[in-house]
Amino acid sequence: MRAITFSRSAAGISSWTADRDVVLQCVTSAGTAKVLVSTSPAATAADLSAPGTTQLRNDAIFYCGDGNIAAAVFRGMMEFPVRAGEVVYVQLSAAGSAVLYMDDAPPAE
């Protein structure tokens, strides 16, 4: 299992481009930040925590809205495919970290 860590000393968005087909298996977060893992650079934690209108979002992969607790999605609960060349965005609303865990995707049949 591969792991990629995103750590920020202040609010912001980081990105990762998949170098091969993978399956995102787990996400953990720690610190005081709200964390949003998404396929859109425009998505923000506020979109989910305090939306101005009712929204249907299909770009959110993982969201932890309580920055006072550590959060995790465990192996087998997520299984989100990411294709080579696709970009995943990790937004933290304050200082904190998130770790994305993934396996290589099975070969295409």
TAPETA-V373650 format. One record per helix or strand. SS is the DSSP state (2 for helix, 1 for strand). FROM is the first residue (numbers start at 0). LEN is the number of residues. Records with the same first field share a line. If there is no record, write none. Layout:
# TAPETA-V373650
SS=FROM-LEN, FROM-LEN
This chain:
# TAPETA-V373650
1=1-7, 11-6, 21-10, 34-4, 59-5, 70-3, 79-3, 86-6, 95-9
2=44-5
